[in-house]
Amino acid sequence: MVKAEHLEFLGELRAYLDALDPDLVAATRAEHIADAMQPRVNGRRFLARLGADGWLGVSWPAEYGGQGRGPVEQWLFAEELCDRRLPNGLLTLNAIGPTLMAVGTDEQKAEFLPRIIAGELEFAIGYSEPDAGSDLAALRTRARPDGDAYVIDGQKIWTTGATVATHLWLAARTGEQADRHRGISMFILPMDAPGIEITPILTQGGEQTNTVFLDNVRVPAGARIGAENEGWRVLTTALNYERMFYHNEPRWELRQLRDWAASAGLLDDPVVAETMGELAVDVEICRLFAQRGAQMLADGQVPYAEASANKVWWSELRQRICDTGLDLIGEAGTVAGPTGPAHGHLEHGLRSSPVWRFGGGTNEIQLDIIAQRGLGMPR
Ligand SMILES: Cc1cc2nc3c(=O)[nH]c(=O)nc-3n(C[C@H](O)[C@H](O)[C@H](O)COP(=O)(O)OP(=O)(O)OC[C@H]3O[C@@H](n4cnc5c(N)ncnc54)[C@H](O)[C@@H]3O)c2cc1C
């Protein structure tokens, strides 16, 4: 439940954000609207500003430089930034950081956590491979022990943000292929390590993701996160954090639709009003899913099925709002770019929303998780 102290926090956050350099905010927003999947030049400057002002790591414990608040505040923080179409340090701050706190060595924590919370580091996630997506335990990228180092060879795909990241959070095979998830270890690699080559892939929404080739990449043994061959637990911990705190883009897109209806003089049109009302209810459900997950984390529980439900709901709702919006707008809605209706945001949203039905694990796989972990059904 959102309490008075949470609202007080939100008030402080809003006052802080309102007082930021408007030029930095405008440049970051423009960049983020074009491609929300990776903070680039302005996004990195923006996150560094928040880091320097102590506004990253809202729920990180004080011993790691955080504000020591709870998951509910963390969710409100993510939602507020999403509402303003600004980056919130999503995976690096909310998935990699907490996973390192849970399983990293003292040296790894000292090396990475202060730089993450300062907004200096950006991690790309190297799980998927051409033949290992939903079936991630089939991954083949191999890390061979070699003295006090590992040598890594293989290929990752859909490695979003690899061209702007400072580090790669990599899953590689250290055991036998037949061991599946019992033979995987996690590593952190600097993105500029010799032997890493990146090829961009442009998605239909214009957002960039990448293929990453690893050719004899040498990393010290200390780059391994968690025990050898026990990376699956590390990976699933990070994935679960990732699924919980997704953006609340549907709310922003519904606002674009409302603004378009106002500019078209359609606010009192009964069809528009009923459609908007129905979508507004679904947006509130979206918020309640996220809030429930945050509250579970605050109560020391791990939201498995709940994180999956959250991810399925918001990603499908986003597509539905853009789709419904373009139906209401009619043929003109297909005009792309800022001169189009709703400044092209719904058209762009419709093109880019299918990505989120895949990213973080496809929605079909999430439905399996909900059936198994939420309803106790067999695999
Ligand atoms: C734009 C984009 C960005 C991404 N970013 C990253 C990233 O940064 N890092 C990263 O590691 N990965 C990333 N991914 C990869 C994403 O997690 C995978 O695409 C996803 O896990 C699906 O894997 P796949 O593409 O191999 O499809 P497949 O696993 O081959 O699935 C194909 C279809 O079959 C269905 N399917 C497969 N198995 C089952 C099953 N058991 N039950 C029911 N249905 C099933 C799937 O739902 C899907 O519809 C990204 C993907 C995209 C498209």
The ligand as an ORCA input file, in Angstrom:
! r2SCAN-3c Opt
* xyz 0 1
  C      14.663     -6.103    -29.329
  C      15.105     -7.197    -28.411
  C      15.965     -6.887    -27.373
  C      16.458     -7.913    -26.562
  N      17.403     -7.606    -25.607
  C      18.077     -8.634    -25.017
  C      19.233     -8.383    -24.227
  O      19.630     -7.232    -23.987
  N      19.932     -9.434    -23.742
  C      19.556    -10.733    -23.979
  O      20.236    -11.639    -23.499
  N      18.439    -11.007    -24.708
  C      17.702     -9.996    -25.240
  N      16.607    -10.262    -26.025
  C      16.312    -11.655    -26.329
  C      14.988    -12.129    -25.795
  O      15.074    -12.377    -24.411
  C      14.678    -13.373    -26.621
  O      14.314    -12.921    -27.909
  C      13.595    -14.184    -26.021
  O      14.035    -14.808    -24.849
  C      13.076    -15.244    -27.013
  O      14.112    -16.008    -27.536
  P      14.200    -16.261    -29.111
  O      14.212    -14.927    -29.784
  O      15.346    -17.166    -29.338
  O      12.849    -16.947    -29.506
  P      12.469    -18.476    -29.274
  O      12.857    -18.911    -27.909
  O      12.978    -19.271    -30.423
  O      10.892    -18.390    -29.315
  C      10.161    -18.257    -30.537
  C       8.693    -18.319    -30.199
  O       8.373    -19.595    -29.615
  C       7.759    -19.429    -28.361
  N       8.215    -20.452    -27.419
  C       9.478    -20.916    -27.277
  N       9.523    -21.851    -26.289
  C       8.253    -21.956    -25.811
  C       7.660    -22.743    -24.758
  N       8.383    -23.599    -24.028
  N       6.343    -22.587    -24.528
  C       5.600    -21.714    -25.276
  N       6.106    -20.949    -26.266
  C       7.412    -21.066    -26.523
  C       8.217    -18.058    -27.869
  O       7.296    -17.503    -26.956
  C       8.269    -17.261    -29.171
  O       7.014    -16.779    -29.502
  C      16.038     -9.244    -26.788
  C      15.126     -9.531    -27.804
  C      14.665     -8.530    -28.627
  C      13.726     -8.887    -29.736
*
